[in-house]
Amino acid sequence: MVRREVRGPRRLESAPRPGEPNLSAALDALAPRFREAIVAAAEAYERAGVRAVLIGGLASSAYGRPRTTRDIDFLVGDEAWVSHGVVISLRAGIPQEACQVPIDTIPIPDQYRELYERAIDDAIESDVRGVLIARPEWVAVTKLAGGRAHDVAAVADMMRAGVVDIHRLSLLLGDRVSPRDRLRVTLERAWEEAQREE
């Protein structure tokens, strides 16, 4: 039998203001190795000279309610990649694993390049020293682009928590995204889910 540690959210002496990340509480709901892994990964990206911003399940947990995750997702700038002819690979020093936690290095997708570049440029310091995190609306954009059921649920949770406003998010997408685009369609699904009682 494998023994697993289960931890609850940490009580903070001063809770973060609405819209500010509470990454510490999200990490406290996971095994201790996740805290070590996220710091180690952030340090590795910095040593490699790569812009790296926390997104994904852990970032949405920092703004909404803690969720389980198996990996840590970082959105990275183009400098994380090198090309050798037609072969593109990660630069040396880019983490793929830290403390037995998979680290996903997420490239900027061409389809939403301008939005993802803004997510990197607009990142803020989290409450875990050295770890940059995307602002809530940018976390929502990346989750909407993923479009899976758990991505939609995470955005709905962030809306319920009051950190993502559908109107503000819609304005952020602006004219770059057509009404039929995946982001708009998924945004409508998240909004409908947020309106339902839990």
GROMACS elastic network, one bead per residue, 0.5 to 0.9 nm:
[ bonds ]
;  ai    aj funct       b0    kb
    4    31     6  0.81951   500
    5    30     6  0.83443   500
    5    31     6  0.64134   500
    5    32     6  0.86849   500
    6    29     6  0.73211   500
    6    30     6  0.72410   500
    6    31     6  0.71906   500
    7    10     6  0.84750   500
    7    28     6  0.63632   500
    7    29     6  0.51540   500
    7    30     6  0.66013   500
    7    31     6  0.74490   500
    8    25     6  0.83734   500
    8    28     6  0.65054   500
    8    29     6  0.50382   500
    8    30     6  0.82507   500
    9    24     6  0.85688   500
    9    25     6  0.51138   500
    9    26     6  0.68727   500
    9    27     6  0.81963   500
    9    28     6  0.55602   500
    9    29     6  0.52910   500
    9    66     6  0.77185   500
   10    24     6  0.74807   500
   10    25     6  0.51721   500
   10    26     6  0.84078   500
   10    27     6  0.88627   500
   10    28     6  0.59324   500
   10    29     6  0.77716   500
   11    14     6  0.86654   500
   11    15     6  0.81959   500
   11    25     6  0.76386   500
   12    15     6  0.56093   500
   12    16     6  0.85070   500
   12    25     6  0.81487   500
   14    17     6  0.89709   500
   15    22     6  0.81054   500
   16    19     6  0.80612   500
   16    20     6  0.57953   500
   16    21     6  0.70232   500
   16    22     6  0.64558   500
   16   127     6  0.89699   500
   17    20     6  0.55514   500
   17    21     6  0.84109   500
   18    21     6  0.82771   500
   18    63     6  0.84143   500
   18   161     6  0.83526   500
   18   162     6  0.73383   500
   18   163     6  0.62697   500
   19    63     6  0.67437   500
   19   135     6  0.79930   500
   19   136     6  0.67933   500
   19   162     6  0.77308   500
   19   164     6  0.78935   500
   20    62     6  0.83763   500
   20    63     6  0.70000   500
   20   126     6  0.80598   500
   20   127     6  0.87636   500
   20   135     6  0.81560   500
   20   136     6  0.82450   500
   20   163     6  0.82679   500
   21    24     6  0.85362   500
   21    59     6  0.79055   500
   21    60     6  0.88943   500
   21    61     6  0.87022   500
   21    62     6  0.50442   500
   21    63     6  0.52494   500
   21    64     6  0.87570   500
   21   125     6  0.88441   500
   21   126     6  0.60511   500
   21   127     6  0.68610   500
   21   133     6  0.79290   500
   21   135     6  0.81641   500
   21   136     6  0.81428   500
   22    25     6  0.56450   500
   22    26     6  0.66761   500
   22    27     6  0.89203   500
   22    61     6  0.81386   500
   22    63     6  0.64120   500
   22    64     6  0.87429   500
   22   126     6  0.74525   500
   22   127     6  0.64279   500
   22   128     6  0.86813   500
   23    26     6  0.50049   500
   23    27     6  0.60831   500
   23    28     6  0.84896   500
   23    58     6  0.76456   500
   23    59     6  0.72043   500
   23    61     6  0.74406   500
   23    63     6  0.78456   500
   23   126     6  0.66290   500
   23   127     6  0.61610   500
   23   128     6  0.66281   500
   23   133     6  0.89076   500
   24    27     6  0.51135   500
   24    28     6  0.60560   500
   24    29     6  0.88172   500
   24    35     6  0.82390   500
   24    62     6  0.76351   500
   24   126     6  0.87460   500
   24   127     6  0.65816   500
   24   128     6  0.64273   500
   25    29     6  0.65446   500
   25    61     6  0.85691   500
   25    62     6  0.70825   500
   25    66     6  0.74894   500
   26    29     6  0.54549   500
   26    30     6  0.71583   500
   26    58     6  0.67797   500
   26    59     6  0.83418   500
   26    61     6  0.56172   500
   26    62     6  0.53584   500
   26    63     6  0.87369   500
   26    64     6  0.89736   500
   26    65     6  0.76760   500
   26    66     6  0.50463   500
   26    67     6  0.74854   500
   26    68     6  0.89757   500
   27    30     6  0.52560   500
   27    31     6  0.75773   500
   27    32     6  0.75559   500
   27    34     6  0.65572   500
   27    35     6  0.59995   500
   27    58     6  0.78021   500
   27    61     6  0.87905   500
   27    62     6  0.83427   500
   27    66     6  0.82294   500
   28    31     6  0.72663   500
   28    32     6  0.72344   500
   28    34     6  0.88052   500
   28    35     6  0.80366   500
   28    66     6  0.89510   500
   29    32     6  0.88445   500
   29    66     6  0.65858   500
   29    67     6  0.78127   500
   29    68     6  0.78203   500
   30    33     6  0.81365   500
   30    34     6  0.66214   500
   30    35     6  0.83642   500
   30    66     6  0.88204   500
   30    67     6  0.86473   500
   30    68     6  0.70318   500
   30    69     6  0.81238   500
   31    34     6  0.59103   500
   31    35     6  0.79237   500
   32    35     6  0.56259   500
   32    36     6  0.68769   500
   32    37     6  0.88262   500
   33    36     6  0.50621   500
   33    37     6  0.59152   500
   33    38     6  0.85973   500
   33    98     6  0.86053   500
   33    99     6  0.59403   500
   33   100     6  0.75989   500
   33   101     6  0.74264   500
   34    38     6  0.60663   500
   34    39     6  0.86045   500
   34    71     6  0.84919   500
   34    72     6  0.81656   500
   34    98     6  0.85833   500
   34    99     6  0.75140   500
   34   100     6  0.87211   500
   34   101     6  0.67239   500
   35    38     6  0.54021   500
   35    39     6  0.64231   500
   35    40     6  0.86303   500
   35   128     6  0.86950   500
   36    39     6  0.54314   500
   36    40     6  0.61040   500
   36    41     6  0.85987   500
   36    98     6  0.78758   500
   36    99     6  0.67353   500
   37    40     6  0.50570   500
   37    41     6  0.59766   500
   37    42     6  0.85080   500
   37    72     6  0.83556   500
   37    97     6  0.78814   500
   37    99     6  0.52343   500
   37   100     6  0.77940   500
   37   101     6  0.64412   500
   37   102     6  0.87219   500
   37   103     6  0.83144   500
   38    41     6  0.51486   500
   38    42     6  0.61170   500
   38    43     6  0.85800   500
   38    54     6  0.89631   500
   38    72     6  0.71306   500
   38    98     6  0.76845   500
   38    99     6  0.89874   500
   38   101     6  0.88222   500
   38   103     6  0.84270   500
   38   131     6  0.74726   500
   39    42     6  0.51728   500
   39    43     6  0.61832   500
   39    44     6  0.86295   500
   39   128     6  0.79236   500
   39   129     6  0.79170   500
   39   130     6  0.69494   500
   39   131     6  0.66908   500
   40    43     6  0.51714   500
   40    44     6  0.61983   500
   40    45     6  0.87850   500
   40    95     6  0.86440   500
   40    98     6  0.65507   500
   40    99     6  0.81924   500
   41    44     6  0.50091   500
   41    45     6  0.62594   500
   41    46     6  0.86119   500
   41    74     6  0.89860   500
   41    94     6  0.81063   500
   41    95     6  0.59908   500
   41    96     6  0.84976   500
   41    97     6  0.79555   500
   41    98     6  0.64822   500
   41   103     6  0.74516   500
   41   131     6  0.88996   500
   42    45     6  0.52501   500
   42    46     6  0.62591   500
   42    47     6  0.87204   500
   42    52     6  0.72249   500
   42    53     6  0.85375   500
   42    54     6  0.89205   500
   42    74     6  0.88400   500
   42    95     6  0.89269   500
   42   130     6  0.65966   500
   42   131     6  0.58108   500
   42   132     6  0.80164   500
   43    46     6  0.50717   500
   43    47     6  0.61677   500
   43    48     6  0.86335   500
   43   130     6  0.73064   500
   43   131     6  0.83831   500
   44    47     6  0.51096   500
   44    48     6  0.62159   500
   44    49     6  0.86617   500
   44    50     6  0.87361   500
   44    93     6  0.64322   500
   44    94     6  0.64066   500
   44    95     6  0.65239   500
   45    48     6  0.50883   500
   45    49     6  0.62341   500
   45    50     6  0.51854   500
   45    51     6  0.69694   500
   45    52     6  0.64305   500
   45    76     6  0.88344   500
   45    80     6  0.84741   500
   45    93     6  0.73879   500
   45    94     6  0.60493   500
   45    95     6  0.73814   500
   46    49     6  0.50283   500
   46    50     6  0.58844   500
   46    51     6  0.72533   500
   46    52     6  0.79309   500
   47    50     6  0.77248   500
   47    93     6  0.77307   500
   48    80     6  0.81090   500
   48    91     6  0.79164   500
   48    92     6  0.74889   500
   48    93     6  0.58827   500
   48    94     6  0.68268   500
   49    79     6  0.78760   500
   49    80     6  0.82438   500
   50    76     6  0.68216   500
   50    77     6  0.65034   500
   50    78     6  0.82547   500
   50    79     6  0.59463   500
   50    80     6  0.56669   500
   50    94     6  0.83794   500
   51    75     6  0.81557   500
   51    76     6  0.55033   500
   51    77     6  0.53820   500
   51    78     6  0.85568   500
   51    79     6  0.77220   500
   51    80     6  0.79115   500
   51   120     6  0.73555   500
   51   121     6  0.89484   500
   52    74     6  0.57438   500
   52    75     6  0.55909   500
   52    77     6  0.68119   500
   52    80     6  0.88912   500
   52   105     6  0.84519   500
   52   120     6  0.73279   500
   52   131     6  0.85996   500
   52   132     6  0.71715   500
   52   133     6  0.85348   500
   53    73     6  0.83698   500
   53    74     6  0.52283   500
   53    75     6  0.51995   500
   53    76     6  0.64986   500
   53   119     6  0.81636   500
   53   120     6  0.61423   500
   53   123     6  0.66217   500
   53   124     6  0.86065   500
   53   131     6  0.74990   500
   53   132     6  0.51282   500
   53   133     6  0.50461   500
   53   134     6  0.59515   500
   54    58     6  0.77287   500
   54    59     6  0.60515   500
   54    72     6  0.77136   500
   54    73     6  0.59977   500
   54    75     6  0.63467   500
   54    76     6  0.89610   500
   54   123     6  0.86701   500
   54   131     6  0.73385   500
   54   132     6  0.61156   500
   54   134     6  0.60484   500
   54   139     6  0.85654   500
   55    58     6  0.68616   500
   55    60     6  0.72474   500
   55    72     6  0.80634   500
   55    73     6  0.55415   500
   55    74     6  0.56503   500
   55    75     6  0.63709   500
   55   133     6  0.66108   500
   55   134     6  0.61344   500
   55   138     6  0.83070   500
   55   139     6  0.56624   500
   55   140     6  0.89938   500
   55   142     6  0.73419   500
   55   143     6  0.83711   500
   56    59     6  0.54495   500
   56    60     6  0.62872   500
   56    61     6  0.86536   500
   56    72     6  0.73078   500
   56    73     6  0.54183   500
   56    74     6  0.76435   500
   56    75     6  0.88062   500
   56   139     6  0.68501   500
   56   140     6  0.89033   500
   56   142     6  0.73062   500
   56   143     6  0.66346   500
   56   151     6  0.83675   500
   57    60     6  0.51762   500
   57    61     6  0.60716   500
   57    62     6  0.86526   500
   57    66     6  0.88298   500
   57    67     6  0.71064   500
   57    68     6  0.78098   500
   57    69     6  0.63583   500
   57    71     6  0.84084   500
   57    72     6  0.76728   500
   57    73     6  0.76344   500
   57   143     6  0.83752   500
   57   150     6  0.89152   500
   57   151     6  0.79094   500
   57   154     6  0.75484   500
   58    61     6  0.50035   500
   58    62     6  0.62998   500
   58    63     6  0.89626   500
   58    66     6  0.78411   500
   58    67     6  0.74340   500
   58    68     6  0.81302   500
   58    69     6  0.69626   500
   58    71     6  0.83698   500
   58    72     6  0.66642   500
   58    73     6  0.76503   500
   59    62     6  0.50471   500
   59    63     6  0.67051   500
   59    64     6  0.86720   500
   59    72     6  0.88933   500
   59    73     6  0.84133   500
   59   133     6  0.68201   500
   59   134     6  0.74603   500
   59   135     6  0.89173   500
   59   136     6  0.81807   500
   59   139     6  0.67912   500
   60    63     6  0.52297   500
   60    64     6  0.58421   500
   60    65     6  0.77499   500
   60    66     6  0.80756   500
   60    67     6  0.84164   500
   60   136     6  0.74345   500
   60   139     6  0.64552   500
   60   140     6  0.76586   500
   60   143     6  0.84894   500
   60   154     6  0.62728   500
   60   155     6  0.74045   500
   60   157     6  0.84819   500
   60   158     6  0.70458   500
   61    65     6  0.50878   500
   61    67     6  0.57963   500
   61    68     6  0.86334   500
   61   154     6  0.77639   500
   61   157     6  0.89238   500
   61   158     6  0.84075   500
   62    65     6  0.70954   500
   62    66     6  0.68898   500
   63    66     6  0.85332   500
   63   135     6  0.89555   500
   63   136     6  0.66283   500
   63   157     6  0.87753   500
   63   158     6  0.62634   500
   63   161     6  0.77713   500
   63   163     6  0.67787   500
   63   164     6  0.89741   500
   64    67     6  0.87993   500
   64   154     6  0.75217   500
   64   155     6  0.84137   500
   64   157     6  0.57140   500
   64   159     6  0.81815   500
   64   160     6  0.80861   500
   64   161     6  0.58704   500
   64   162     6  0.86410   500
   64   163     6  0.76926   500
   65   154     6  0.84228   500
   65   157     6  0.68971   500
   65   158     6  0.77631   500
   65   161     6  0.80662   500
   67   154     6  0.86173   500
   69    72     6  0.76959   500
   70   101     6  0.71995   500
   70   102     6  0.72661   500
   71    97     6  0.88740   500
   71   101     6  0.58875   500
   71   103     6  0.58017   500
   71   104     6  0.69082   500
   72   101     6  0.74092   500
   72   102     6  0.64912   500
   72   104     6  0.60231   500
   72   105     6  0.86398   500
   73   102     6  0.87179   500
   73   103     6  0.60892   500
   73   105     6  0.62280   500
   73   106     6  0.67967   500
   74   103     6  0.74982   500
   74   104     6  0.61865   500
   74   105     6  0.52240   500
   74   106     6  0.58365   500
   74   107     6  0.87416   500
   74   133     6  0.87544   500
   75   104     6  0.84152   500
   75   105     6  0.61658   500
   75   107     6  0.61599   500
   75   108     6  0.70681   500
   75   116     6  0.81830   500
   75   119     6  0.86621   500
   75   120     6  0.73733   500
   75   134     6  0.88510   500
   76    79     6  0.78291   500
   76    80     6  0.64867   500
   76   105     6  0.65124   500
   76   106     6  0.60005   500
   76   107     6  0.57291   500
   76   108     6  0.69358   500
   76   120     6  0.75326   500
   77    80     6  0.60322   500
   77    81     6  0.83680   500
   77   106     6  0.88632   500
   77   107     6  0.68996   500
   77   108     6  0.68288   500
   77   117     6  0.76343   500
   77   120     6  0.75342   500
   78    81     6  0.59056   500
   78    82     6  0.86106   500
   78   107     6  0.70545   500
   78   108     6  0.72108   500
   79    82     6  0.74381   500
   79    91     6  0.80116   500
   80    89     6  0.85281   500
   80    90     6  0.58772   500
   80    91     6  0.55581   500
   80    92     6  0.87064   500
   80    94     6  0.72402   500
   80   105     6  0.85718   500
   80   107     6  0.82234   500
   81    88     6  0.65623   500
   81    89     6  0.55693   500
   81    91     6  0.52945   500
   81   107     6  0.85633   500
   82    87     6  0.83667   500
   82    88     6  0.56818   500
   82    89     6  0.55605   500
   82    90     6  0.61772   500
   82    91     6  0.57776   500
   83    86     6  0.67517   500
   83    87     6  0.55519   500
   83    89     6  0.63715   500
   83    90     6  0.87330   500
   84    87     6  0.51573   500
   84    88     6  0.63463   500
   84    89     6  0.81945   500
   85    88     6  0.78574   500
   90    93     6  0.83426   500
   90    94     6  0.64894   500
   90   105     6  0.87693   500
   91    94     6  0.60133   500
   92    95     6  0.87054   500
   94   105     6  0.81064   500
   95    98     6  0.68765   500
   95   102     6  0.86946   500
   95   103     6  0.64048   500
   95   104     6  0.82857   500
   95   105     6  0.78595   500
   96   101     6  0.86499   500
   96   102     6  0.60553   500
   96   104     6  0.64009   500
   96   105     6  0.72833   500
   97   100     6  0.61203   500
   97   101     6  0.54675   500
   97   104     6  0.81574   500
   98   101     6  0.53171   500
   98   102     6  0.66126   500
   98   103     6  0.68650   500
   99   102     6  0.84502   500
  106   109     6  0.86077   500
  108   111     6  0.86924   500
  108   112     6  0.75360   500
  108   113     6  0.59127   500
  108   116     6  0.60749   500
  108   117     6  0.73105   500
  109   112     6  0.56888   500
  109   113     6  0.56459   500
  109   116     6  0.76118   500
  110   114     6  0.84356   500
  111   114     6  0.85377   500
  112   115     6  0.54426   500
  112   116     6  0.61780   500
  112   117     6  0.85588   500
  112   145     6  0.86692   500
  112   176     6  0.85123   500
  112   177     6  0.87513   500
  113   116     6  0.52788   500
  113   117     6  0.59791   500
  113   118     6  0.85354   500
  114   117     6  0.52082   500
  114   118     6  0.62549   500
  114   119     6  0.87173   500
  114   176     6  0.87194   500
  115   118     6  0.51629   500
  115   119     6  0.63034   500
  115   120     6  0.89284   500
  115   138     6  0.80234   500
  115   141     6  0.80598   500
  115   172     6  0.86212   500
  115   173     6  0.78096   500
  115   176     6  0.86666   500
  116   120     6  0.64153   500
  116   121     6  0.86634   500
  116   138     6  0.77200   500
  116   141     6  0.83439   500
  116   142     6  0.77632   500
  117   120     6  0.52078   500
  117   121     6  0.61913   500
  117   122     6  0.85218   500
  118   122     6  0.57901   500
  118   123     6  0.83940   500
  118   138     6  0.82074   500
  119   122     6  0.52668   500
  119   123     6  0.61566   500
  119   134     6  0.59506   500
  119   135     6  0.72986   500
  119   137     6  0.86767   500
  119   138     6  0.53806   500
  119   139     6  0.79878   500
  119   141     6  0.87935   500
  119   142     6  0.89186   500
  120   123     6  0.53828   500
  120   133     6  0.86166   500
  120   134     6  0.68099   500
  120   138     6  0.87704   500
  121   124     6  0.89235   500
  121   134     6  0.89168   500
  122   134     6  0.69934   500
  122   135     6  0.70381   500
  122   138     6  0.85955   500
  123   132     6  0.61083   500
  123   133     6  0.54968   500
  123   135     6  0.58971   500
  123   138     6  0.87141   500
  124   131     6  0.86367   500
  124   132     6  0.54773   500
  124   133     6  0.55469   500
  124   134     6  0.63816   500
  124   135     6  0.66603   500
  125   128     6  0.77841   500
  125   129     6  0.73633   500
  125   130     6  0.71095   500
  125   131     6  0.61491   500
  125   133     6  0.62052   500
  125   134     6  0.87722   500
  126   129     6  0.67292   500
  126   130     6  0.76926   500
  126   131     6  0.57833   500
  126   132     6  0.55960   500
  126   133     6  0.57921   500
  126   134     6  0.89209   500
  127   130     6  0.87270   500
  127   131     6  0.78952   500
  128   131     6  0.58347   500
  128   132     6  0.84668   500
  129   132     6  0.83910   500
  133   136     6  0.87719   500
  133   139     6  0.85597   500
  134   137     6  0.79915   500
  134   138     6  0.58044   500
  134   139     6  0.57968   500
  135   138     6  0.53938   500
  135   139     6  0.62711   500
  135   140     6  0.87261   500
  136   139     6  0.50183   500
  136   140     6  0.61705   500
  136   141     6  0.86887   500
  136   158     6  0.78890   500
  136   163     6  0.64801   500
  136   164     6  0.62443   500
  137   141     6  0.62798   500
  137   142     6  0.88523   500
  137   163     6  0.79822   500
  137   164     6  0.58228   500
  137   165     6  0.80471   500
  137   168     6  0.81531   500
  137   169     6  0.61643   500
  137   172     6  0.82779   500
  138   142     6  0.63317   500
  138   143     6  0.85595   500
  138   169     6  0.86327   500
  139   142     6  0.52846   500
  139   143     6  0.62036   500
  139   144     6  0.85775   500
  139   155     6  0.83218   500
  140   143     6  0.50390   500
  140   144     6  0.59599   500
  140   145     6  0.85048   500
  140   151     6  0.85215   500
  140   152     6  0.87986   500
  140   154     6  0.81343   500
  140   155     6  0.56148   500
  140   158     6  0.80721   500
  140   164     6  0.75911   500
  140   169     6  0.82043   500
  140   187     6  0.87600   500
  141   144     6  0.50694   500
  141   145     6  0.61734   500
  141   146     6  0.87076   500
  141   155     6  0.87965   500
  141   169     6  0.80295   500
  141   173     6  0.84574   500
  141   183     6  0.72231   500
  141   187     6  0.86485   500
  142   145     6  0.50760   500
  142   146     6  0.64069   500
  142   147     6  0.88558   500
  142   151     6  0.88028   500
  142   183     6  0.89433   500
  143   146     6  0.50310   500
  143   147     6  0.64728   500
  143   148     6  0.81486   500
  143   150     6  0.88231   500
  143   151     6  0.50351   500
  143   152     6  0.69348   500
  143   154     6  0.76242   500
  143   155     6  0.69252   500
  144   148     6  0.80580   500
  144   151     6  0.65114   500
  144   152     6  0.64740   500
  144   155     6  0.75159   500
  144   182     6  0.76344   500
  144   183     6  0.54180   500
  144   184     6  0.82147   500
  144   185     6  0.87173   500
  144   186     6  0.56462   500
  144   187     6  0.63942   500
  144   190     6  0.83339   500
  145   148     6  0.86729   500
  145   151     6  0.86496   500
  145   182     6  0.67155   500
  145   183     6  0.56197   500
  145   186     6  0.78069   500
  146   151     6  0.64695   500
  146   152     6  0.85193   500
  146   183     6  0.87931   500
  147   150     6  0.81922   500
  147   151     6  0.58953   500
  147   152     6  0.63183   500
  147   182     6  0.75323   500
  147   183     6  0.78260   500
  147   186     6  0.60952   500
  148   151     6  0.51230   500
  148   152     6  0.63381   500
  148   153     6  0.86729   500
  148   186     6  0.88957   500
  149   152     6  0.52060   500
  149   153     6  0.62009   500
  149   154     6  0.86872   500
  150   154     6  0.60970   500
  150   155     6  0.87021   500
  151   154     6  0.51147   500
  151   155     6  0.64090   500
  151   156     6  0.86545   500
  151   190     6  0.87167   500
  152   155     6  0.52306   500
  152   156     6  0.61659   500
  152   157     6  0.86517   500
  152   186     6  0.68569   500
  152   187     6  0.77553   500
  152   189     6  0.69246   500
  152   190     6  0.50703   500
  152   191     6  0.88233   500
  152   193     6  0.79970   500
  153   157     6  0.61386   500
  153   158     6  0.86596   500
  153   190     6  0.65934   500
  153   193     6  0.71825   500
  153   194     6  0.80533   500
  154   157     6  0.50557   500
  154   158     6  0.63069   500
  154   159     6  0.86901   500
  154   190     6  0.83362   500
  155   158     6  0.50091   500
  155   159     6  0.62165   500
  155   160     6  0.86533   500
  155   164     6  0.78425   500
  155   187     6  0.82796   500
  155   190     6  0.60464   500
  155   191     6  0.82916   500
  155   194     6  0.81704   500
  156   160     6  0.61914   500
  156   161     6  0.85958   500
  156   164     6  0.87487   500
  156   187     6  0.89748   500
  156   189     6  0.85706   500
  156   191     6  0.62488   500
  156   192     6  0.81237   500
  156   193     6  0.59151   500
  156   195     6  0.82609   500
  157   160     6  0.50185   500
  157   161     6  0.61368   500
  157   162     6  0.86511   500
  157   190     6  0.87103   500
  157   193     6  0.87348   500
  157   194     6  0.66457   500
  158   161     6  0.50078   500
  158   162     6  0.63539   500
  158   163     6  0.56605   500
  158   164     6  0.57610   500
  158   165     6  0.87460   500
  158   194     6  0.85452   500
  159   162     6  0.50601   500
  159   163     6  0.59746   500
  159   165     6  0.61727   500
  159   166     6  0.75273   500
  159   190     6  0.83379   500
  159   191     6  0.76130   500
  159   194     6  0.63177   500
  160   163     6  0.77913   500
  160   164     6  0.81543   500
  160   194     6  0.58977   500
  160   195     6  0.80031   500
  161   164     6  0.77751   500
  162   165     6  0.68007   500
  164   167     6  0.88639   500
  164   168     6  0.76403   500
  164   169     6  0.71431   500
  165   168     6  0.53307   500
  165   169     6  0.61067   500
  165   170     6  0.85556   500
  166   170     6  0.59530   500
  166   171     6  0.85676   500
  166   187     6  0.77426   500
  166   188     6  0.87600   500
  166   191     6  0.70530   500
  167   170     6  0.50142   500
  167   171     6  0.62088   500
  167   172     6  0.85634   500
  168   171     6  0.51330   500
  168   172     6  0.61844   500
  168   173     6  0.87886   500
  169   173     6  0.63860   500
  169   174     6  0.86820   500
  169   187     6  0.86637   500
  170   173     6  0.51849   500
  170   174     6  0.63289   500
  170   184     6  0.78965   500
  170   187     6  0.83224   500
  171   175     6  0.84984   500
  172   175     6  0.88981   500
  172   176     6  0.89994   500
  173   176     6  0.60273   500
  173   177     6  0.59044   500
  173   178     6  0.89649   500
  173   183     6  0.83764   500
  173   184     6  0.83373   500
  174   177     6  0.64498   500
  174   178     6  0.85851   500
  175   178     6  0.67147   500
  177   180     6  0.80938   500
  177   181     6  0.60059   500
  177   182     6  0.85510   500
  177   183     6  0.72879   500
  177   184     6  0.71915   500
  178   181     6  0.51767   500
  178   182     6  0.87477   500
  178   183     6  0.87136   500
  178   184     6  0.73499   500
  179   182     6  0.85085   500
  179   183     6  0.85930   500
  179   184     6  0.58013   500
  179   185     6  0.73290   500
  180   183     6  0.82722   500
  180   184     6  0.65286   500
  180   185     6  0.63812   500
  181   184     6  0.55113   500
  181   185     6  0.63440   500
  181   186     6  0.86448   500
  182   185     6  0.51432   500
  182   186     6  0.59375   500
  182   187     6  0.83229   500
  183   186     6  0.52404   500
  183   187     6  0.59219   500
  183   188     6  0.86661   500
  184   188     6  0.63148   500
  184   189     6  0.87759   500
  185   188     6  0.53064   500
  185   189     6  0.65388   500
  185   190     6  0.88915   500
  186   190     6  0.61897   500
  186   191     6  0.85814   500
  187   190     6  0.50798   500
  187   191     6  0.61413   500
  187   192     6  0.86371   500
  188   191     6  0.50663   500
  188   192     6  0.61938   500
  188   193     6  0.86035   500
  189   192     6  0.51832   500
  189   193     6  0.61955   500
  189   194     6  0.85882   500
  190   193     6  0.50558   500
  190   194     6  0.60388   500
  190   195     6  0.86846   500
  191   194     6  0.50185   500
  191   195     6  0.63639   500
  191   196     6  0.89980   500
  192   195     6  0.52564   500
  192   196     6  0.67573   500
  193   196     6  0.53355   500
  193   197     6  0.84126   500
  194   197     6  0.77538   500
  194   198     6  0.86188   500
